[in-house]
Amino acid sequence: MEKGDLVAIYMQGEAVLFCVIGLYQREDDGEIIAVLAMIDPKQLRQIPLEILQDNKLDAITLIH
């Protein structure tokens, strides 16, 4: 599992989509922990990296 991976976790019988946004190792027991962000598939957007890098993202871009 790596940053950016999408994973489906079944909660109460329904698949919920998450994105891995980070990983860290706990100091006390060494267990590796994933930090997840819940994704609403209806809100999922694909935005070209050049738009983000050039800081050209605005509300109109997000709506379309």
N, C-alpha and C positions, 0 to 999 in steps of 0.2 A: 504494500500500500504506500502510495506517494502523494505529495501535495498535488491537488488538482484532480485526483481520482474521484469519480462519482460512484457512490455505493447506495444500494437500496437496502433498507432495514425494515423488516416487517414489524409494525406496531399495531396491536389490536387487530390483526388479520389484514392490515392494509400496508402496501409498500409505500415507504416514505423515502424520498430521494435526498441524499446528503452529499456534500462536497468536502473532501479532506482539505483543510486549510493550514494544518500544521501537525507536527508530531514532536513529542518530547519524552524524555525518559525521567521517571520519578527518581529522586535521589534516595529516598528511604528504602525502596525495594527493587529498583531497577526496571520496573514494568514500563513498557512503552505505551504511551497514551496518544490517541488521535483526537485532534480538535476538529469538530465537524460543524458545518453550516447547513441548515435545512434549506432545501431548494424547492420552491413551488414550480412544478413543470410549466404552469401557465405563465409564469413570470420569467422563464429562462430566455436569455437573449445572447446572441452571438455578435460581438462587436470586434471589428478588425483592430489588431494591436496598434496600428499606426494612428488610429483615432485616439486611443488612450494615451499613447506616447506624446502626441502633439497637443494633448489637452484640449481636444476639439469636442469633447463630450458635453452635451447640454440636454435639457429636458426634452426637446423635440427629438433628438436622437434616441432617447430612452423610450419614448412613446411608440415610435415606429418599429 
